[in-house]
Amino acid sequence: MATMADRPVRVRMAPSPTGPIHVGSARTALFNVLFARRQGGRFLLRIDDTDLERSTAEDERYIYEGLEWLGLNWDEGPVRQSERLDLYREQAARLVAAGHAYRCYCTPEELAAEREAAQREKRPYKYSRRCLTDPPSHRPTHVIRFLVPAGQKIEFEDLIRGHMSFDSDLIGDPVLVKSDAYPTYNFASPIDDALLEISHVIRGEEHLSNTPVQLMVVDALGYARPQATAHIPLILAPDRTKLSKRRHPALITQFREWGYLPEAMVNYLALLGWNPGTEEEIFGMAQLVERFDLSRVQQGGAIFDREKLDWINGEHIRRLPLAELAARLQPFLPELGGEVVERAAPALQERMRTLVDGRKLLSYLWTEPAPSELDPGSRERLQAARDVLAETEWAPEPIERALEQLRESRGWSRTQLIKPIRTAVAGSDSPPIHHTLALLPKDAALARMERAL
């Protein structure tokens, strides 16, 4: 059995362009990138676009955009399987000629009848091989099936799950080439891995059951097996069901639109199933490359915790230089000029969990709050604040000093003084009150207070 031992590290990500990239695929790509960078290897992008009905050019672009946004840049590719069809046909012909595969002419109805019979008899279904011995060759269409060898143990080492062994007698003859002449995943993928010299196949655990078939195909063609596989755990929703882009927020494009930073997403995705071995939780890409080790990837499913992601995103926001934070905020605040966003950034940095929070906190700048009733005490405090502010220099520090002096002189609590001011000027949540006021023109702020009075 040939292997790729001692060859340079080469890993790949192989998404299908059947929808925008989701957090599961993004984490798989990340683990491949981290492993390659740590080992001084190369990361290849392959596009598995042989599903004619579901693959689209638009979804392929989403894949590129998602990976690029996360900073998961590939060293080679993209390699498209749709451009390698002649290669797969040639490999299939080789297997048929060598007796490792055969043509199957069974109709979907005949195969369904076989499955129903197996269910009635309460036995695992395996294709009957009727076309191996007596094929109805007069039929116009056929598939090509792999002839699974009898009595073999398919064994391999998985870097996460350890030694794996499968019994070939429990595996039915899988379809390698469909009736439309396009290859199946279990045929094209191992051929590409072999010919592109992929040394380590790092992918989700849902592919673990595909591995024995793929290794048998590689062996039958005489190609080298990968040096190792690593099947990473599923990402689970909070209810411990598999995270699904149909039922849960899971698309990378969604998180970008919701104001998450790409470096925070990378940080959080790395912690989904991997343990750095310390209490540290905030990492940059360089730190992750330095620390990443597949031996510290867990076998059990990892829960996607939105609150934890929010916390990590907030921590990354607070570590940004203010000029960089303002630049990141600007696309979320098209109503405001760059100078206003720059002045707002210091006030927002400590309060935001996502960049969209900045939009919520600053919406008062372009939308006047609805008037609300003031009780007598609130009216008194707002009038006093308005009178003091009318004589105050219009900048955060002088505003803060003036309000604090007023509060102390009257014996009011901060909440008693600030709440009616915020209600009159902003309506609800906003930055600290001295920034809330200073970001508005002075006459506009005083006019809102007058209107409330």
C-alpha positions in Angstrom: 0.0 0.0 0.0 1.6 3.3 -1.1 1.5 6.3 1.2 2.6 9.9 1.0 4.9 9.7 4.0 7.8 12.2 4.1 6.3 14.3 1.3 5.8 18.0 1.8 2.6 19.0 3.7 -0.2 19.8 1.2 -3.8 20.3 2.4 -7.0 21.3 0.6 -10.4 22.8 1.1 -13.0 21.4 -1.3 -16.4 23.2 -1.0 -19.3 22.6 -3.4 -20.6 25.9 -4.9 -24.2 25.1 -3.9 -24.7 28.0 -1.4 -22.7 30.7 0.4 -19.9 29.4 2.7 -21.1 28.6 6.2 -19.4 28.4 9.5 -18.7 24.6 9.2 -16.9 25.0 5.9 -15.1 28.1 7.1 -13.8 26.3 10.2 -12.6 23.3 8.0 -10.8 25.8 5.8 -9.3 27.5 8.9 -8.0 24.2 10.4 -6.4 23.3 7.0 -4.8 26.8 6.8 -3.5 26.6 10.4 -2.1 23.1 9.9 -0.4 24.1 6.6 1.1 27.3 8.0 2.4 25.6 11.2 4.0 22.8 9.1 5.4 25.1 6.4 3.1 23.5 3.9 0.7 24.7 1.2 -3.1 25.2 1.2 -5.0 24.4 -2.0 -8.6 25.4 -2.9 -10.6 22.9 -5.0 -14.1 23.6 -6.2 -16.2 20.4 -6.2 -18.7 21.6 -8.8 -19.9 18.3 -10.4 -23.5 18.7 -9.0 -24.9 20.2 -12.2 -28.4 21.0 -10.8 -27.2 22.9 -7.7 -23.8 24.4 -8.5 -23.8 28.1 -9.5 -21.2 30.7 -10.4 -22.7 33.1 -7.9 -22.2 30.6 -5.1 -18.6 30.0 -6.2 -18.0 33.8 -5.9 -19.5 33.6 -2.4 -16.9 31.0 -1.5 -14.1 33.2 -2.6 -15.5 36.3 -0.9 -16.0 34.4 2.4 -12.6 32.9 2.5 -10.9 36.2 1.5 -12.9 38.1 4.1 -11.7 35.8 6.8 -8.1 36.1 5.5 -7.9 32.4 4.6 -5.9 32.8 1.4 -5.0 29.8 -0.7 -1.6 29.0 -2.1 -2.8 27.1 -5.2 -6.0 26.9 -7.1 -8.9 27.1 -7.5 -9.0 23.7 -9.1 -12.4 23.0 -10.6 -13.6 19.5 -10.9 -15.8 20.4 -13.8 -12.7 21.1 -15.8 -11.2 17.6 -15.1 -14.0 15.4 -16.4 -11.9 13.8 -19.1 -9.5 12.7 -16.3 -12.2 11.0 -14.3 -13.5 9.2 -17.4 -10.0 7.9 -18.1 -9.7 6.7 -14.5 -13.1 5.0 -14.6 -12.1 3.2 -17.9 -8.9 2.0 -16.2 -10.9 0.5 -13.3 -13.4 -1.2 -15.6 -10.6 -2.6 -17.8 -8.8 -4.0 -14.7 -11.9 -5.6 -13.3 -12.2 -3.2 -10.4 -15.4 -1.6 -11.6 -18.4 -2.5 -13.8 -21.3 -1.0 -15.6 -24.7 -1.1 -13.9 -27.9 -0.7 -15.9 -30.4 -1.0 -13.1 -33.2 1.5 -13.1 -34.1 3.6 -10.0 -37.3 1.6 -9.6 -35.4 -1.7 -9.5 -33.0 -0.3 -6.9 -35.9 1.0 -4.8 -37.4 -2.5 -4.9 -34.1 -4.0 -3.6 -34.0 -1.5 -0.8 -37.6 -2.2 0.2 -36.9 -6.0 0.2 -34.0 -5.4 2.5 -36.1 -3.3 4.9 -38.8 -6.0 5.0 -36.2 -8.6 5.8 -34.5 -6.3 8.3 -31.1 -6.6 6.8 -28.6 -3.8 5.8 -29.0 -3.0 2.1 -26.2 -3.8 -0.3 -26.6 -3.7 -4.1 -27.3 -7.2 -5.4 -24.6 -7.1 -8.1 -27.0 -8.4 -10.7 -25.3 -6.3 -13.4 -21.9 -7.8 -12.5 -23.0 -11.2 -13.7 -26.0 -10.6 -16.0 -26.2 -7.0 -17.2 -29.2 -6.0 -19.3 -26.8 -4.2 -21.7 -29.6 -3.3 -24.2 -30.6 -0.4 -22.0 -29.3 3.0 -23.1 -28.0 4.4 -19.8 -25.8 3.0 -17.1 -23.7 4.0 -14.1 -20.2 2.7 -13.2 -19.9 0.9 -9.9 -16.8 0.0 -7.9 -16.3 -3.7 -7.2 -15.6 -3.7 -3.5 -13.1 -6.5 -2.7 -14.3 -9.2 -0.4 -12.9 -10.0 3.0 -10.7 -7.0 3.5 -10.0 -4.7 6.4 -9.6 -1.1 5.4 -7.4 0.5 8.0 -6.0 3.9 8.4 -4.8 6.3 11.1 -6.9 9.4 11.8 -5.0 12.2 13.6 -8.1 13.0 15.7 -9.9 9.6 16.1 -6.9 7.3 16.1 -6.8 3.9 14.4 -9.8 3.2 12.2 -10.8 -0.1 10.7 -13.7 -1.0 8.4 -14.9 -4.4 7.0 -15.3 -4.4 3.2 -18.0 -7.0 3.4 -20.3 -4.5 5.0 -19.9 -2.0 2.1 -22.0 -2.2 -1.0 -20.6 -1.4 -4.5 -20.7 2.4 -4.7 -21.5 4.3 -7.9 -18.3 6.0 -9.2 -19.8 7.6 -12.4 -23.4 8.7 -12.7 -25.6 8.1 -15.7 -24.9 11.7 -16.9 -21.2 10.7 -17.0 -20.3 13.0 -14.1 -18.2 11.5 -11.2 -19.5 11.1 -7.7 -17.8 12.6 -4.7 -16.4 9.3 -3.6 -14.7 8.9 -7.0 -13.5 12.4 -8.0 -12.3 13.5 -4.5 -9.8 10.7 -3.9 -8.4 10.9 -7.4 -7.9 14.6 -7.0 -6.3 14.2 -3.6 -3.9 11.6 -5.0 -3.0 13.5 -8.2 -2.7 16.8 -6.5 -0.5 15.1 -3.8 -2.6 16.1 -0.8 -0.7 14.8 2.2 -3.3 15.3 4.9 -7.1 15.2 4.3 -8.6 17.4 7.0 -12.4 17.5 6.8 -15.6 17.1 8.8 -16.5 13.9 10.6 -19.5 13.4 8.3 -17.0 12.2 5.7 -15.5 9.5 7.9 -17.8 6.9 6.5 -16.6 7.9 3.0 -13.0 7.2 3.7 -12.9 3.4 3.3 -14.5 3.6 -0.2 -12.1 6.4 -1.2 -9.0 4.5 0.0 -10.1 1.4 -1.9 -10.5 3.4 -5.1 -7.0 4.9 -4.6 -5.5 1.5 -3.9 -7.2 0.0 -7.0 -5.7 2.7 -9.2 -2.3 2.3 -7.7 -2.0 5.8 -6.3 -0.5 6.8 -2.9 -2.8 7.2 0.0 -2.7 10.4 2.0 -0.2 10.4 4.8 -3.1 10.9 7.3 -6.7 12.0 7.7 -8.2 14.1 10.3 -12.0 14.2 10.8 -13.0 17.2 12.9 -16.2 17.3 15.0 -19.5 18.7 13.9 -20.6 22.1 14.9 -23.8 21.9 16.9 -26.6 24.3 17.5 -27.4 25.2 21.2 -30.0 22.4 21.2 -27.2 20.0 20.2 -28.6 19.3 16.8 -26.3 19.7 13.8 -25.9 23.4 12.9 -27.8 23.9 9.7 -27.7 27.0 7.4 -31.4 26.3 6.7 -32.5 26.5 10.4 -29.7 28.5 12.1 -27.7 31.7 11.5 -24.7 30.0 9.9 -23.6 31.8 6.7 -20.4 33.8 6.8 -22.0 36.5 4.7 -24.6 37.0 7.5 -22.0 37.5 10.2 -20.2 40.1 8.0 -23.4 42.0 7.5 -24.1 41.8 11.3 -20.9 43.7 12.1 -18.6 40.9 13.2 -14.8 41.4 12.6 -13.2 38.7 10.4 -10.3 38.3 12.9 -12.9 37.7 15.7 -14.7 35.1 13.5 -11.4 33.3 12.9 -10.6 33.5 16.6 -14.0 32.0 17.5 -14.0 29.3 14.8 -10.6 28.1 16.0 -12.0 27.5 19.4 -14.9 25.4 18.1 -13.5 22.0 18.7 -9.9 23.0 19.4 -8.4 23.6 22.9 -5.2 25.7 23.1 -4.3 24.0 26.4 -4.5 27.3 28.4 -7.1 29.7 29.7 -6.4 32.1 26.8 -9.3 32.8 24.5 -8.3 35.9 22.4 -5.9 35.0 19.6 -4.7 36.7 16.4 -3.9 34.7 13.3 -0.2 34.6 14.0 -0.8 33.2 17.5 -3.2 30.6 16.2 -0.6 29.4 13.7 2.0 29.2 16.4 -0.3 27.2 18.8 -2.4 25.0 16.5 -2.1 21.3 16.9 -4.5 18.7 15.6 -3.9 16.5 18.6 -5.8 19.1 20.7 -8.9 18.9 18.5 -11.7 17.2 20.4 -13.8 14.3 19.0 -17.2 15.5 20.4 -19.3 18.1 18.7 -18.7 21.8 19.4 -21.6 24.0 20.4 -22.0 27.3 18.5 -22.5 29.9 21.2 -23.6 33.3 19.8 -23.0 35.0 23.2 -19.4 33.8 23.3 -18.9 35.0 19.7 -20.3 38.4 20.7 -17.9 38.6 23.7 -14.9 37.7 21.5 -15.9 40.2 18.9 -16.2 42.9 21.5 -12.7 42.1 22.8 -11.3 42.4 19.2 -13.2 45.7 18.7 -11.6 47.1 21.9 -8.1 46.2 20.6 -8.5 48.1 17.4 -6.7 51.4 16.9 -9.3 54.2 16.9 -8.6 55.1 13.3 -9.0 51.5 12.2 -12.2 51.2 14.2 -13.6 54.3 12.5 -12.8 52.9 9.1 -14.5 49.6 9.9 -17.6 51.5 11.2 -18.0 53.7 8.2 -19.8 51.2 5.9 -22.4 50.7 8.7 -23.0 54.5 9.0 -23.5 55.8 5.5 -25.6 58.7 6.9 -22.5 60.1 8.7 -19.3 61.7 7.4 -15.9 60.3 8.2 -15.1 63.1 10.6 -18.2 62.4 12.7 -17.4 58.7 12.8 -13.9 59.4 13.9 -15.1 61.6 16.7 -17.6 58.9 17.8 -15.2 56.0 17.7 -13.7 56.5 21.2 -17.2 56.7 22.7 -18.4 53.6 20.9 -15.4 51.3 21.4 -16.2 50.2 25.0 -19.9 49.7 24.3 -20.0 47.7 21.1 -20.1 44.0 20.7 -20.6 44.3 16.9 -20.2 47.1 14.5 -24.0 47.2 14.0 -24.2 48.2 17.6 -22.5 51.5 16.5 -25.4 52.1 14.2 -27.9 51.6 17.0 -26.0 53.9 19.4 -25.6 56.7 16.8 -29.0 56.6 15.1 -30.1 59.7 17.1 -27.7 61.8 15.0 -30.0 61.5 11.9 -33.3 60.7 13.6 -34.9 62.9 16.2 -36.4 61.1 19.1 -40.2 61.1 19.6 -41.2 63.5 22.4 -42.0 61.9 25.8 -43.7 63.1 29.0 -41.5 64.3 31.7 -42.4 64.2 35.4 -41.8 67.4 37.4 -38.5 66.3 38.8 -37.1 65.3 35.4 -38.3 68.6 33.9 -36.5 70.5 36.6 -33.2 68.6 36.1 -33.4 68.9 32.3 -34.0 72.7 32.5 -31.1 73.1 34.8 -28.9 71.0 32.5 -30.0 73.0 29.5 -29.2 76.3 31.2 -25.7 75.1 32.2 -24.9 73.6 28.8 -25.9 76.8 26.9 -22.9 78.4 28.5 -20.5 75.5 28.1 -17.8 74.9 25.6 -19.1 72.2 23.2 -16.6 69.4 23.6 -16.9 66.1 25.6 -14.6 67.1 28.4 -16.1 70.5 29.2 -19.6 69.0 28.9 -18.7 66.2 31.3 -17.3 68.7 33.9 -20.3 71.0 33.7 -22.8 68.2 34.2 -20.8 66.7 37.1 -20.6 70.1 38.8 -24.3 70.6 38.4 -25.0 67.2 39.8 -22.9 67.6 42.8 -24.3 71.1 43.6 -27.9 69.8 43.5 -27.3 66.5 45.2 -28.7 64.5 42.3 -27.6 61.0 41.3 -26.0 60.5 37.9 -29.1 58.5 36.7 -31.4 61.3 37.9 -29.6 63.9 35.8 -28.6 62.0 32.8 -31.8 60.0 32.1 -33.9 63.0 31.1 -31.1 64.5 29.0 -30.6 61.3 27.1 -34.4 60.9 26.6 -34.7 64.4 25.2 -31.6 64.3 23.0 -31.3 60.6 21.9 -34.4 58.8 22.9 -32.8 55.6 24.1 -29.3 54.0 24.0 -26.5 56.2 23.0 -22.8 56.8 23.9 -21.9 58.3 27.3 -23.9 61.5 27.7 -21.0 63.9 27.2 -20.2 62.2 23.9 -23.9 62.0 22.9 -24.2 65.7 23.3 -20.9 66.7 21.7 -21.5 64.7 18.6 -24.6 66.8 17.8 -24.2 70.5 16.9 -24.7 72.6 20.0 -27.8 74.4 18.7 -29.4 71.1 17.7 -28.8 69.5 21.1 -30.2 72.5 22.9 -33.2 72.6 20.6 -34.1 69.0 21.4 -33.9 69.7 25.1 -36.2 72.8 24.6 -38.7 70.8 22.7 -38.8 68.2 25.4 -39.4 70.9 28.0 
